[in-house]
Structure formats: C-alpha cells, structure tokens
C-alpha cells in the first residue's frame, strides 16, 4: 500500500492560494531536495479540479530546462478528483477519477507506491478528515498575507496531527512534516 504525501506552500496565517508570493523568498537547493524526495517516493499525482486547471497549462508546456521537476509532473499518471470535469486531455497522462470517493482513493493508494498532492485544499481537507493522508508537508513562509484562501479556514474539522520532522532553510522557510496523531 502506498502513502499519500501532501505538499503545500503556506504563509504564517495559513494562506496557500496562488503561491506566487513565495517568489520573494527564492527556492533553495534544500527546498528542491525536500520536494524531490516526495516526488521520488510517488508513482501517481492526485489533484482537485481547480489545482489541475492551474497546473495543466503551466506544467504541460515546461521543459526540463525550465524546471527539473518537469519529468515527474508530465510523465507521472495524474488523477483528478472532480464531479464536474469530464476530460483531462489537456495534460498528458491525466484522467478524471470522478467526484470525491474515499474508497476510490483507497484503491488508488493500494495500487501506488506513493501519491503526491499539491494545492487542492478542498481535497486535502477531505482526505485528512477520512484519515487518508500519511504525511502533510508544509513549507511555511515567514510572511503574514492577511488575505487569501487558507488551507484550514475557520470551521475546518478538528484534525489532530503530530510533528514528524522539521527543518529550517536559509531563506527563512520552515519545512514542517506532520503525520496523523498516534501513527
């Protein structure tokens, strides 16, 4: 059975929406290594519809000269959780899984060595509520944005987690790894 690895860029106040604000801090080699370890452990990508619609045009046109992550993002099978999207043809190796169904995701997890998720806040919250996330990797930036969609907005379900690892990068970003409490 594979694991589900969630990776998010978040501000100190929990904003994860449109992480273009992260550019002010640069992207260190160590950050690349941390994310590379997650992608190397994954044989599938799982995305919500909104994240898919943002990622598809951005990643499908990039080359390895633009970003060393291109082979993973373009060549790896991608599964989109959506009850409204009918086709995922614009990005190679993509398919629509259908609306959120924890059983379908458990089956996908059983068939994979690991599943990588980035963004996809609604999906991530549902997966956490259903106990399907094995590792939550937050790259927390030293900035308070004051506005934007939060990964865990007011009213989010209480979800106990335990700190499984942490590292600080030279640019002030913290990599915090959480697992379900008691795991």
N, C-alpha and C positions, 0 to 999 in steps of 0.2 A: 504494500500500500504506500502510495506517495504522500508527500506532505504538501500543504498549501502554505506558500510563502507570500505574505503581503508586504509590499514596499510602498511607503508614502513619504513625500516631502511635505513637512508641516511647519507652520510658524509657531511661535511660543503660545499664541492664542488659538491654535488648533486649525487654522485655515490651511486647506490643501488644494483649493480650487486654483486652476490656471497658475502653475508654479513658475511662471516667467520671472517672478520676483526673486527666485533663487539665484539668478544670473549675477546679481550684485556680489555674491559670495564666492564665485568661481566653483570649479568642480575639481577637487584634488584627486591625485592618483589613488589615494587610500579610499576615497569615496567610490571610485570606479571599481576597485578591488572588492569592496563590500557588496556592491550591486552585482558585480560579476560572479561572486560566489553564489548568489541567489539564482541567477540565470543559469549558471553551470549545473546547479542541482535540479533544474527543471526541464521537463520534456514537453510541457504544454503551457500555454498562456490562457488565462481566464479574464475576461473583461466585461464590464457592463456596457450597455449601448452607447451612452454618452462618451465614455472614455474611448471605446472603439472608434466612434465617429471623429474624435480628435486625433487618435493615434494613426489611423489608417492613412490619411493623406500625408501626414508628417513622416512616418517611417517608411512607407512603401516607395518613396522617391529618394530616400537617402542611400548613400553608398558607404562602404566600409571606410573610405577616406574621410567621410563626414563624421562618422561615429563608429567606434569598434563594436558597439552593440548591435549593429545592423544585421549580421548573420542570425543572431538569436531571434530578434524581433521579426524578421522577414521569413526565415526558414522554419521556425517552430510552429506547430499547429496551434491555432488560436480559436478559442470557443467564446462566443458572445452570448451573454445572458440577456435576452430581450423578448418581450411578448409582442413587440411592435415591428421589429426589424425582420424583414423577410429574406434578405440576402446579405451576404458578407463578401461578395465577389470582388470588391474594390481592393482588397488586400490579400495577397496570396496566402494559401494555407489557412483560410478563415472559414468558420462555419457558425451558424446560429444554433445555439443549444435550445432555445425556447425560453419561456418565462422562468422565473426563479423556481427551482425544484431541488430541494436538498438531496433527494435520492439520486437524481441525475448527476449532481455534483459529486456525491459519494462514489458513484460508479466511475466517473471520470478520474477521481482521485485514486481509485483502485487500479485503474489502467495506466497510471502515470508514475514516473519516478518522483516527480515533483511538479507543482503547478505554481506559476508566477503570476501575481496580480499587482497592478499598479493603478493608482487612481480608483475609480469605480466605487465611490463612497457608499452608495446605497447597497451595492452587492456585498461590500466588505462588512457593513453593519449586519446584514442578514446572515452572512457566513459566521461571524463572531457569535451572534445570538444562537445559531444552530450548532455551535461547537466544532465548526469545520476548519477554522484557521489554526494551523500549527505554530506558526511564527509570524508575529507582527513586527516589521522593521520600520521604525520611524526615523527619518533623517530630519531632526529638529533644528531649524534655523533660528539664530539669535535676533529675531525681529518680531514685533507685535504689529500686525497689519490693521487690526481694528475693523475689518470688513472682509467679507468673502465667505464662501461655503466652508463650514467646519467639518472635519472628519467625524467628530462626535458632537452634533448640535444639541442644544437644550432639548430634553425629553428623550434622549437616546437611552436605550436599555442599559441597565447596570450590568457590567461585564467584568468580573474580577480577572486580573492578569497578574503575572509575576515577571519581574525583571530577570531575563536570562543572559543578558550581556549588554555591554555599553562601551563605547569608545568616543573619544573627542578628536576631531580633525583640526588641523592648523587654522582653518578659516572660521572656527567658532561653531561649526555644525556638530551636533551630537548624533551618534547612531545608537538608538535605544532598541533593544530586541526584547520583545515580550512573548511569553507563551501563556496558554490558559493556566489559571491558578490551579495548583495541585498536580500539574503534569510532570 
